[in-house]
Amino acid sequence: MSRNRQTYIFGLLIAMTALLLSACIAPIQPAAADSGEQMTDAPASSELTVEQLGNATYSGIYDESVALTDGLYEGEPFVEGGASRPTVQLIEDTVLYGDLNGDGVDDAAMLLVENSGGSGVFTYLGAQINQDGQPVDAGTVLLGDRTQIQSGVIEDGQIVIDMVTQ
C-alpha cells in the first residue's frame, strides 16, 4: 500500500472517529442533585484548567501511562510505516470539578476516548487530583465502547455518571 493511501486511510479513520464521538458523547450536563458538587462553567484560578488536563498524564488505558499534548496522545504505528496507531483524546467539554480526596480543593474528572485503529471507540473516565494547582493522575476506568454519557457530578468524593451502554 502506498504512503499516500495509508495517509488517506488514517485521515479517514480519524474523521470517522470524530463523527462517532460527536454522535456518542454529548457535553456532560450536571446531574440534578440536592447536594454535591456539580460541574462549573469556568474553574476558579486555583482549579485545574482544561489546558492543564489536556497536557496531563493518564494511567490505566494502556500498560504504560500516556501523556497528552494539547488534549491528544498518538502512539507509534502498530506496524512500522503503517498508518494505524493508538490514540487517546480528552473530550474537553466533559470536565467535572469537585473534591475527590477530601482535602477541600476541587479536583477534576473527565472523559477520554481511545481508539486503536479498529471500529471501537472506547470511553474512559479519568480523574486528576489537584496538588498545589497541578494535575496528578489518579487513574482511569473503562466505561465502554460507544457509550452515551447523559450527565455527571462529583458528589461526596465520588464521580457519578449517568450513561447508556450496549
Buried (B, 14 or more C-beta within 10 A) or exposed (E): EEEEEBEEBBEEBBEEBEEBBEEBBBEBBBBEEEEBBBBBEEBEEEBBBBEBBBBBEBBBBBEEBBEBEEBEBBEEBEEEEBBBBBBBBBBBEBBBBBBBBEEEBBBBBBBBBBBBBEEBBBBBBBBBBBEEEEBBBBBBEEBBBBBBBEBBBBBEEEBBBBBEEE
